[in-house]
Each structure stands twice: as C-alpha cells, then as structure tokens.
C-alpha cells in the first residue's frame, strides 16, 4: 500500500482530510525514526517493534514468531 492510499483510508475511517491524514502518517514515521536514531526501540503493542542497530529492523511479537495469531 502506498502512502497516498494509506492516507485516503485513514482519512475516511478517522473523518480527516487527506492532507491531515498524510500529516499524521508523516508524524508517526518521524517519531519512529527519531526513536531509532536515539538508540531506542519504537514499539507497536500487539504488532511488534522497530529495533535500532546498524540497520533498522522490525521485530514481530513473540507470538507471531512462533506462528500463533
């Protein structure tokens, strides 16, 4: 899914303009990258987390790594 598609869906479901939805997406990405640059993980409860290191990586929750839903 591309950013404009994600923004359109967020706008529709949250009752926002597409521009406001795109701004929120940009803020989330900015927050993730800021945390990683400070050496801190960026967690998404129930989904996993982005982990800092030489190359940023996404770590799914333990239940997903074991094949559970």
Helices and strands as residue ranges (DSSP letters): H 3-14, H 18-37, E 42-44, E 48-51, E 57-60, H 62-65
